[in-house]
C-alpha cells in the first residue's frame, strides 16, 4: 500500500531520531524536526496510522514509537539520504587498503578491523573462491628415492612438490600411481577426498609403503588452499549497544557469528561494490532475526568473490554504513583484481534488497 509523502517524512524522522538516540520517539521530538510543518495533533494521528500500517510499533503504552523491520525497509528503500564520506574517512580507508595488497589474508584481517573501527559494529570479511578441483596429476620419476608431484588445478594454477623417500621405489610404481590418481582424484573438491577414497586407491595400487598417503596429503593441502576463509572482528562493539545489554542475547549472536560456516552462508550481492541490506526477519538464520546485516561484495581476482559487512541491531545508521562498505568493497576490487590504487571519489552505491532485485533510491 502506497503511503502519503507526509507519512513518509514522519517515518523518516522517527527512524533518524531512533537511530541517533535508541529511545522511542514521541510527537514532540518529531515536531522539532525540519520539514515537519504540521501540528502535534496531526503528527500523533500520523504516528498512529503508521503503527496501524505496520511501519511503527509502541514498545510501552506511555512511550513513543520505534520502527518495525517493515519501517526500516521502506526507509532504506526510499527515504534515507545517501551518505557522503568525508575526506578524512576516504583517506583512512585508502591508507589501510594500500598497506597489504600482497597478502589477501592479511588484507582481509586488516580491512575487517578497519570496518569495525569505522562503523562501531562487529565486522566480517570473507572470500568465496569459485569451486576448485584437480584437473590432472603428473608424477615425475627422478630416481629410486625421489619424485615430483605436479598438480594442475581447474583454475589453471600449477602446484608441485619434491618428495624424498627413505626407501626405494620403481618407476613403474610411480607411473601406476599417476594413472590411479588421475582416475580417482580429478574433478573432485577438497571435501570429497575421504579416507574411503584414499583406501580404495591404496588397494588398487597394492601400496604398502604409504605412497598414496603422501600424494593424497599434498592433494588435500593444495585444495584446502583454495577454500573459503572468513574473519570476524570487533565483536566487543556489540556489547556497547543498548540492544545487546542482555549478556545471553549478545552471547547467542556472537556464538552464531563465531561459526565460519554461518558466515560463509551469507548471500553475495550480485555486483562488485553493490550493498545488500538484510533487516531483521529478512535474515534466514533465527539468530539474526533481531539484527540487521549490511554486506558489500568485492572482486578478489582469480575467480574469487568476497564480502565485507557488519552485523548489528536493526537500529543502524544504514546510509552511513552502506557508504563506507561500498567504498571499501570497490577499493578491495581495485587492489586485488587490478593492483590499482582507489581513485578519488569512487564508492558508488546500489543498495540491493534482500531478494537481490531492484535498486534502492534516495527518497529525500
C-alpha positions as CSV (number, residue, x, y, z in Angstrom):
1,X,0.0,0.0,0.0
2,X,1.4,3.4,-1.0
3,X,1.5,5.9,1.9
4,X,1.4,9.7,1.6
5,X,4.5,11.9,1.4
6,X,3.7,13.3,4.8
7,X,3.7,9.9,6.4
8,X,7.0,9.1,4.7
9,X,8.5,12.3,6.1
10,X,7.3,11.5,9.6
11,X,8.5,7.9,9.3
12,X,11.9,9.1,8.2
13,X,12.1,11.5,11.1
14,X,11.2,8.7,13.5
15,X,13.9,6.4,12.1
16,X,16.5,9.1,12.1
17,X,15.7,10.0,15.7
18,X,15.7,6.4,16.9
19,X,19.0,5.6,15.2
20,X,20.5,8.6,17.0
21,X,19.0,8.1,20.5
22,X,18.0,4.5,20.8
23,X,14.9,5.8,22.6
24,X,11.3,5.6,21.5
25,X,10.3,8.7,19.6
26,X,7.3,10.9,20.5
27,X,5.3,13.5,18.6
28,X,7.2,16.4,20.3
29,X,10.6,15.2,19.0
30,X,9.1,14.8,15.5
31,X,7.6,18.3,15.6
32,X,11.0,19.8,16.2
33,X,12.5,18.2,13.1
34,X,13.0,20.4,10.0
35,X,10.4,19.8,7.2
36,X,7.7,18.7,9.6
37,X,5.3,21.6,9.3
38,X,2.2,20.1,10.9
39,X,0.6,20.3,14.3
40,X,1.4,17.9,17.2
41,X,-2.2,16.5,16.9
42,X,-1.6,15.7,13.2
43,X,1.7,14.1,14.0
44,X,0.1,11.9,16.7
45,X,-2.6,10.9,14.2
46,X,0.0,10.0,11.5
47,X,2.1,8.0,14.0
48,X,-1.0,6.0,15.0
49,X,-1.7,5.4,11.3
50,X,1.9,4.3,10.6
51,X,1.6,1.9,13.6
52,X,-1.6,0.5,12.2
53,X,0.1,0.0,8.8
54,X,2.9,-1.9,10.4
55,X,5.7,0.6,9.9
56,X,6.0,1.6,13.6
57,X,5.4,-0.1,17.0
58,X,4.9,1.2,20.5
59,X,7.0,-0.8,23.0
60,X,5.2,0.6,26.0
61,X,1.8,2.2,26.3
62,X,3.2,5.5,27.6
63,X,6.3,5.6,25.4
64,X,6.9,6.9,21.9
65,X,7.3,4.7,18.9
66,X,10.1,2.8,17.2
67,X,10.4,1.4,13.6
68,X,9.5,-2.1,12.7
69,X,11.5,-4.1,10.2
70,X,8.9,-3.0,7.6
71,X,9.5,0.6,8.6
72,X,13.3,0.2,8.3
73,X,12.8,-1.5,4.8
74,X,10.8,1.5,3.5
75,X,13.4,3.8,5.0
76,X,16.3,2.0,3.3
77,X,14.5,1.6,0.0
78,X,13.1,5.2,-0.4
79,X,13.7,7.6,2.4
80,X,17.2,7.7,3.7
81,X,19.6,10.3,2.4
82,X,22.7,9.0,0.7
83,X,25.7,9.5,2.9
84,X,28.9,11.1,1.5
85,X,32.1,10.1,3.1
86,X,34.4,12.8,4.4
87,X,37.9,13.3,3.0
88,X,39.3,12.0,6.3
89,X,37.3,8.8,6.1
90,X,38.3,8.1,2.5
91,X,42.0,8.8,3.2
92,X,41.9,6.4,6.2
93,X,40.3,3.7,4.1
94,X,42.8,4.2,1.2
95,X,45.8,4.1,3.5
96,X,44.6,0.8,5.1
97,X,43.9,-0.8,1.7
98,X,47.2,0.1,0.2
99,X,49.2,-1.3,3.1
100,X,49.0,-5.1,2.5
101,X,47.8,-5.7,-1.0
102,X,50.2,-8.7,-1.5
103,X,48.7,-10.9,1.2
104,X,45.0,-11.4,0.9
105,X,44.6,-13.0,4.4
106,X,46.4,-10.0,6.0
107,X,44.4,-7.5,3.9
108,X,41.1,-9.2,4.9
109,X,42.0,-9.2,8.6
110,X,43.1,-5.5,8.4
111,X,40.0,-4.5,6.4
112,X,37.8,-6.3,8.9
113,X,39.3,-4.4,11.7
114,X,39.1,-1.1,9.8
115,X,35.4,-1.7,9.1
116,X,34.8,-2.5,12.8
117,X,36.6,0.7,13.8
118,X,34.7,2.9,11.2
119,X,31.3,1.6,12.0
120,X,31.5,0.6,15.7
121,X,29.8,-2.8,14.8
122,X,31.1,-6.3,14.5
123,X,32.6,-6.7,11.0
124,X,33.2,-9.6,8.8
125,X,35.4,-10.2,5.8
126,X,35.0,-13.3,3.6
127,X,36.5,-14.8,0.4
128,X,34.5,-17.3,-1.6
129,X,36.7,-18.7,-4.4
130,X,35.0,-20.5,-7.3
131,X,34.9,-24.2,-6.5
132,X,38.4,-25.5,-7.4
133,X,39.2,-29.1,-8.4
134,X,42.2,-31.0,-9.7
135,X,42.4,-31.3,-13.5
136,X,45.5,-33.5,-13.8
137,X,48.2,-35.3,-11.8
138,X,51.7,-35.8,-13.1
139,X,54.2,-37.8,-11.1
140,X,57.8,-37.3,-12.4
141,X,60.3,-40.0,-11.5
142,X,63.7,-38.6,-10.7
143,X,65.5,-41.7,-9.2
144,X,64.7,-44.6,-6.8
145,X,64.3,-42.3,-3.9
146,X,62.9,-39.1,-5.4
147,X,59.9,-38.0,-7.5
148,X,57.9,-34.8,-8.1
149,X,54.2,-34.4,-7.7
150,X,52.7,-31.9,-10.2
151,X,49.0,-30.9,-9.8
152,X,47.1,-28.8,-12.3
153,X,44.0,-27.2,-10.8
154,X,40.8,-26.2,-12.6
155,X,41.8,-22.6,-12.1
156,X,44.9,-23.3,-14.3
157,X,47.2,-23.0,-11.3
158,X,50.0,-25.5,-11.1
159,X,51.3,-26.8,-7.7
160,X,54.3,-29.1,-7.3
161,X,56.2,-30.8,-4.5
162,X,59.6,-32.6,-4.4
163,X,59.3,-35.9,-2.5
164,X,62.3,-37.6,-0.9
165,X,61.8,-41.2,0.1
166,X,63.7,-43.2,2.8
167,X,63.2,-46.3,0.7
168,X,63.4,-47.2,-3.0
169,X,60.6,-47.3,-5.4
170,X,60.4,-48.4,-9.1
171,X,59.4,-46.1,-11.9
172,X,56.6,-48.4,-12.9
173,X,55.0,-47.9,-9.4
174,X,55.1,-44.1,-9.9
175,X,53.5,-44.4,-13.3
176,X,50.8,-46.7,-11.9
177,X,50.1,-44.2,-9.1
178,X,49.8,-41.3,-11.6
179,X,47.2,-43.2,-13.6
180,X,45.2,-44.1,-10.4
181,X,45.2,-40.5,-9.1
182,X,44.1,-39.2,-12.5
183,X,41.3,-41.7,-12.4
184,X,40.1,-41.1,-8.9
185,X,41.2,-37.7,-7.7
186,X,40.5,-35.4,-10.7
187,X,37.3,-33.3,-10.8
188,X,36.7,-33.5,-7.0
189,X,36.9,-30.8,-4.3
190,X,38.7,-31.0,-1.0
191,X,35.6,-32.1,0.9
192,X,35.3,-35.1,-1.4
193,X,38.7,-36.5,-0.6
194,X,37.7,-39.1,2.0
195,X,39.6,-41.8,3.9
196,X,37.5,-44.3,2.0
197,X,38.7,-42.9,-1.4
198,X,42.3,-43.0,-0.2
199,X,42.0,-46.6,1.0
200,X,40.5,-47.7,-2.3
201,X,43.4,-46.2,-4.2
202,X,45.9,-47.8,-1.8
203,X,44.2,-51.2,-2.5
204,X,44.3,-50.7,-6.3
205,X,47.9,-49.7,-6.2
206,X,48.9,-52.5,-3.8
207,X,50.7,-49.8,-1.9
208,X,52.2,-50.9,1.4
209,X,54.8,-48.1,1.6
210,X,52.5,-45.1,2.2
211,X,53.0,-43.5,-1.2
212,X,49.3,-43.0,-1.7
213,X,49.0,-41.2,1.6
214,X,51.9,-38.9,0.7
215,X,50.4,-37.9,-2.6
216,X,46.8,-37.6,-1.2
217,X,48.0,-35.4,1.6
218,X,49.5,-33.0,-0.9
219,X,46.3,-33.0,-2.9
220,X,44.3,-32.1,0.2
221,X,46.8,-29.4,1.1
222,X,46.5,-27.8,-2.4
223,X,42.7,-28.0,-2.5
224,X,42.5,-26.5,1.0
225,X,44.5,-23.5,0.0
226,X,41.7,-22.6,-2.4
227,X,38.9,-22.9,0.3
228,X,36.8,-20.1,1.5
229,X,38.0,-18.0,4.5
230,X,36.2,-15.8,7.0
231,X,37.3,-13.2,9.5
232,X,35.2,-11.7,12.3
233,X,36.5,-8.6,14.2
234,X,35.2,-6.0,16.5
235,X,32.9,-8.4,18.5
236,X,33.4,-6.2,21.6
237,X,31.5,-3.5,19.8
238,X,28.3,-5.5,20.2
239,X,28.5,-5.3,24.0
240,X,28.4,-1.4,23.8
241,X,25.0,-1.4,22.2
242,X,21.8,-0.9,24.2
243,X,20.1,-3.7,22.3
244,X,22.7,-6.2,23.5
245,X,23.0,-5.3,27.1
246,X,21.4,-8.7,27.9
247,X,24.5,-11.0,28.1
248,X,22.6,-14.0,26.9
249,X,21.3,-12.2,23.8
250,X,24.8,-11.0,23.0
251,X,26.3,-14.4,23.6
252,X,23.8,-16.1,21.3
253,X,24.6,-13.8,18.4
254,X,28.4,-13.9,18.9
255,X,28.3,-17.7,19.2
256,X,26.5,-17.8,15.8
257,X,28.8,-15.3,14.2
258,X,31.8,-17.3,15.5
259,X,31.0,-20.2,13.2
260,X,32.8,-19.9,9.9
261,X,30.1,-21.9,8.0
262,X,27.4,-19.5,9.2
263,X,29.3,-16.5,7.8
264,X,30.0,-18.2,4.5
265,X,26.3,-18.9,4.1
266,X,25.5,-15.2,3.9
267,X,24.2,-14.2,0.4
268,X,26.6,-12.5,-2.0
269,X,25.3,-9.2,-3.5
270,X,25.1,-9.5,-7.3
271,X,27.6,-6.9,-8.4
272,X,31.0,-5.7,-7.2
273,X,30.5,-2.8,-4.8
274,X,26.8,-3.4,-4.5
275,X,25.5,-3.2,-1.0
276,X,22.8,-5.6,0.3
277,X,20.8,-4.8,3.4
278,X,19.0,-7.6,5.3
279,X,16.7,-6.3,8.0
280,X,15.6,-8.5,11.0
281,X,13.2,-11.2,9.7
282,X,14.6,-11.0,6.2
283,X,17.6,-12.9,7.5
284,X,17.2,-16.7,7.1
285,X,19.0,-17.6,10.4
286,X,16.9,-17.5,13.5
287,X,19.9,-16.0,15.4
288,X,19.8,-12.9,13.1
289,X,16.0,-12.2,13.2
290,X,16.5,-9.3,15.7
291,X,19.6,-7.9,13.8
292,X,20.4,-6.3,10.5
293,X,23.2,-7.4,8.2
294,X,24.8,-5.0,5.7
295,X,27.0,-6.6,3.1
296,X,29.1,-5.4,0.1
297,X,30.8,-7.7,-2.4
298,X,34.3,-7.3,-3.9
299,X,36.2,-9.0,-6.7
300,X,39.5,-10.5,-5.4
301,X,40.6,-11.8,-8.9
302,X,41.3,-15.4,-9.8
303,X,37.6,-16.2,-9.9
304,X,37.3,-15.2,-6.2
305,X,34.4,-13.2,-4.8
306,X,34.3,-11.8,-1.3
307,X,32.2,-10.0,1.2
308,X,32.7,-7.3,3.8
309,X,29.9,-6.5,6.1
310,X,28.7,-5.6,9.5
311,X,26.1,-7.1,11.9
312,X,24.2,-5.0,14.4
313,X,20.8,-4.1,15.7
314,X,18.0,-3.0,13.3
315,X,18.6,0.5,14.7
316,X,21.6,1.2,12.4
317,X,22.8,4.3,10.5
318,X,22.2,2.5,7.2
319,X,23.2,5.3,4.9
320,X,26.5,5.9,6.7
321,X,27.4,2.2,6.9
322,X,26.4,1.4,3.3
323,X,28.5,4.3,2.0
324,X,31.6,3.0,3.9
325,X,31.1,-0.6,2.9
326,X,30.6,0.3,-0.7
327,X,33.7,2.4,-0.7
328,X,35.8,-0.3,0.9
329,X,34.4,-3.0,-1.4
330,X,35.3,-1.1,-4.5
331,X,38.7,-0.4,-3.1
332,X,39.3,-4.1,-2.4
333,X,38.3,-4.9,-6.0
334,X,40.6,-2.3,-7.4
335,X,43.5,-3.5,-5.4
336,X,43.1,-7.3,-5.7
337,X,41.9,-7.6,-9.3
338,X,43.8,-4.9,-10.9
339,X,46.5,-3.9,-8.4
340,X,45.4,-0.2,-8.7
341,X,45.0,2.4,-6.1
342,X,41.5,3.5,-5.3
343,X,40.6,6.6,-7.3
344,X,39.3,9.7,-5.6
345,X,35.5,9.6,-5.2
346,X,34.7,6.0,-6.0
347,X,32.3,4.1,-3.9
348,X,29.1,4.5,-5.9
349,X,26.3,2.5,-4.2
350,X,23.5,0.4,-5.5
351,X,21.6,-0.8,-2.4
352,X,20.1,-4.2,-3.1
353,X,17.0,-5.6,-1.4
354,X,17.3,-8.9,0.3
355,X,15.9,-10.7,-2.8
356,X,18.6,-9.1,-4.9
357,X,16.1,-7.3,-7.1
358,X,16.0,-3.6,-7.9
359,X,17.9,-0.7,-6.6
360,X,17.0,1.4,-3.6
361,X,16.7,5.1,-4.4
362,X,17.1,8.2,-2.4
363,X,13.7,9.4,-1.5
364,X,14.6,12.7,0.1
